[in-house]
Amino acid sequence: MPFREINSKMVEATVVPGQKMYSQRGAMLAYKGDVSFTPNIAGGQGGLMSMIGRRVADEATPLMTVEGSGTVMFGHGGHHIQVIALTGDTLYVEADRLLAFDGTLQQGTMFMGSQGGVMGMVRGQITGQGLFTTTLKGHGSVAVMAHGGVIELPITPGRPVHVDPQAYVAHHGDVRNKLSTALGWRDMVGRGSGEAFQLELSGSGAVYVQASEEKL
């Protein structure tokens, strides 16, 4: 179900009978109609493996199952919200950035080492994602949170996009990523990791970048 953007920090979703939504606990601001909110201990459709992945990654982002008939307004912490529409592809995003998403999307947990081996794990540490990241796949909408607003950068074959790892929010599509040093080792002395490395994304899809290096 699509989200309607009320402003840069609030979205509204229509809840219809027979269709679930999931939201971060505490993200509901107001609602109208007959809507229920139930703690989702099992992590949604990801089941046991999703729970294990989140525990290993030390992620504590409990979800709520939203059902019924009505409209719900979501927002959290005054963060900027970006709505991402998926059309069969997979979104890779930090679990604590998820504000709300369609229950039709398949949840999963991916080991960062599978995207570039050791460097994939290093990338996970630098971006703040740890050893695991959350995946959402299918057709539906996702509302993610960020600092200072978000810009969507398209990724096309032969034209990779380089992103500051600290400003990375999420990406989707058939995208490969790798971590590279932006500076020589001598230049890296006394600099933060965000300045010393770049995240290179190539393939076909899009990456979302926030206007800040601050984590949620």
C-alpha positions in Angstrom: 0.0 0.0 0.0 1.5 3.4 -0.9 2.4 6.0 1.7 1.2 9.5 1.4 3.8 12.1 2.4 2.3 14.6 4.8 5.5 16.5 5.1 9.2 15.6 5.1 8.9 14.0 8.6 5.4 12.4 8.5 3.7 9.9 6.2 0.2 8.5 6.2 -0.7 4.9 5.2 -4.1 3.4 4.4 -4.7 0.1 6.2 -7.3 -2.2 4.6 -8.8 -5.5 5.9 -6.7 -8.5 5.0 -3.5 -6.6 4.4 -0.8 -6.3 7.1 1.7 -3.5 7.6 4.8 -3.5 9.8 6.1 -0.5 11.6 8.9 0.3 14.0 7.6 0.3 17.6 6.8 3.8 18.7 6.4 5.1 15.1 2.6 5.6 15.2 1.7 9.2 15.7 -2.1 9.1 15.2 -4.7 6.9 13.5 -8.3 7.0 12.4 -10.6 4.0 12.1 -10.5 0.4 13.5 -6.7 -0.3 13.5 -4.8 -2.7 15.8 -1.1 -2.7 16.7 0.4 -6.0 17.8 4.1 -6.6 18.9 5.8 -8.7 16.2 8.3 -10.7 18.2 9.2 -13.1 15.3 10.4 -10.3 13.1 7.7 -10.7 10.5 8.1 -12.9 7.5 11.8 -13.5 8.2 10.9 -16.0 11.0 13.6 -17.6 13.1 16.5 -16.8 10.8 15.6 -13.2 10.8 15.6 -13.2 14.6 19.0 -14.9 14.7 20.4 -12.4 12.2 19.2 -9.4 14.1 20.5 -10.8 17.4 23.9 -11.5 15.9 24.0 -8.0 14.5 23.0 -6.7 17.9 20.0 -5.0 16.3 17.2 -4.1 18.7 14.4 -2.8 16.4 11.2 -4.4 17.4 8.3 -4.2 14.9 4.6 -3.8 15.3 2.1 -5.6 13.1 -0.6 -3.1 11.9 -4.0 -4.4 10.8 -7.6 -3.3 10.4 -9.3 -0.6 8.5 -8.3 3.1 8.6 -5.4 5.4 8.2 -2.2 5.7 10.3 0.3 8.5 10.5 3.9 7.5 11.1 7.0 9.4 12.2 9.8 8.9 14.6 12.4 11.1 16.3 11.8 14.0 13.9 13.8 12.2 11.3 13.3 12.9 7.6 11.4 10.1 5.8 11.9 8.7 2.3 9.4 6.5 0.7 10.8 3.8 -1.6 8.7 1.8 -4.0 9.9 -1.7 -4.8 8.8 -3.4 -8.0 10.1 -6.9 -7.5 13.6 -6.1 -6.5 15.4 -6.1 -3.1 16.1 -3.2 -0.8 19.1 -3.4 1.5 18.7 -1.2 4.5 19.7 -0.9 8.1 17.0 -2.3 10.4 16.7 0.7 12.6 16.1 2.9 9.6 12.8 1.2 8.8 9.8 3.3 9.8 7.1 1.2 8.2 6.6 -1.1 5.2 4.1 -3.2 3.4 3.4 -6.7 4.8 3.6 -8.1 1.2 7.3 -7.6 1.2 9.5 -10.6 2.1 11.8 -9.8 5.0 15.3 -11.3 5.3 18.7 -10.9 6.8 21.9 -10.9 4.7 25.5 -11.5 5.9 27.6 -8.6 4.8 30.5 -10.9 4.0 28.5 -12.2 1.1 28.9 -8.8 -0.6 32.7 -8.6 -1.0 34.0 -11.1 1.6 36.2 -9.5 4.2 35.8 -6.0 2.6 32.0 -6.5 2.8 32.3 -6.9 6.5 34.6 -3.9 6.8 32.0 -1.9 4.8 29.4 -3.1 7.2 31.4 -1.8 10.2 32.1 1.6 8.5 28.5 2.2 7.4 27.3 1.2 10.9 25.4 -1.9 9.6 27.5 -4.4 11.5 27.9 -7.9 10.1 24.3 -8.2 8.9 21.8 -6.0 7.1 18.1 -6.3 6.5 16.5 -7.0 3.1 13.0 -6.4 1.9 12.0 -8.0 -1.4 8.9 -7.9 -3.6 6.3 -5.3 -4.7 5.3 -2.7 -2.2 6.4 0.5 -0.4 9.0 1.2 2.4 9.3 4.3 4.5 12.9 4.8 5.7 14.4 7.4 8.1 17.4 9.6 7.6 19.1 12.7 8.8 18.8 15.9 6.9 16.8 14.6 3.9 17.6 12.0 1.3 18.6 12.1 -2.4 18.1 9.1 -4.7 21.0 8.6 -7.1 20.4 6.2 -10.1 23.0 3.5 -10.7 23.4 2.6 -14.4 25.6 0.0 -16.1 29.1 1.4 -16.7 28.5 4.4 -14.5 29.2 3.5 -10.8 28.3 5.9 -8.0 30.7 6.6 -5.1 29.2 7.4 -1.7 30.6 8.4 1.6 29.9 5.3 3.8 28.7 7.4 6.6 26.0 9.1 4.4 24.8 5.8 2.9 21.2 5.0 3.8 20.0 2.1 1.5 20.1 0.7 -2.0 18.0 -1.5 -4.3 18.3 -3.2 -7.6 20.9 -5.4 -9.2 23.8 -3.6 -7.5 27.3 -4.7 -6.6 29.2 -2.8 -4.0 32.8 -2.6 -2.8 34.8 -0.5 -0.4 37.8 1.4 -1.7 40.3 3.7 -0.1 39.8 7.3 -1.2 43.1 8.4 0.0 46.6 7.1 0.3 47.7 5.5 3.6 49.8 8.5 4.5 46.8 10.8 3.9 44.7 8.6 6.1 46.6 9.4 9.3 44.4 11.5 11.6 41.3 11.2 9.4 38.0 9.6 10.2 37.0 6.4 8.4 34.3 8.2 6.5 36.9 10.4 4.9 39.4 7.6 4.2 37.0 5.2 2.4 34.5 5.4 -0.4 31.6 3.0 -1.1 31.5 2.2 -4.9 28.1 0.9 -6.2 27.8 -0.4 -9.7 25.2 -2.2 -11.8 21.5 -1.2 -12.2 19.4 0.3 -9.5 19.5 3.2 -7.1 21.3 4.3 -3.9 19.8 6.6 -1.2 22.2 9.1 0.4 21.4 11.3 3.4 22.6 14.9 3.9 24.5 14.1 7.0 27.2 11.7 8.3 25.2 11.2 11.6 23.8 7.8 12.4 20.3 7.3 13.8 
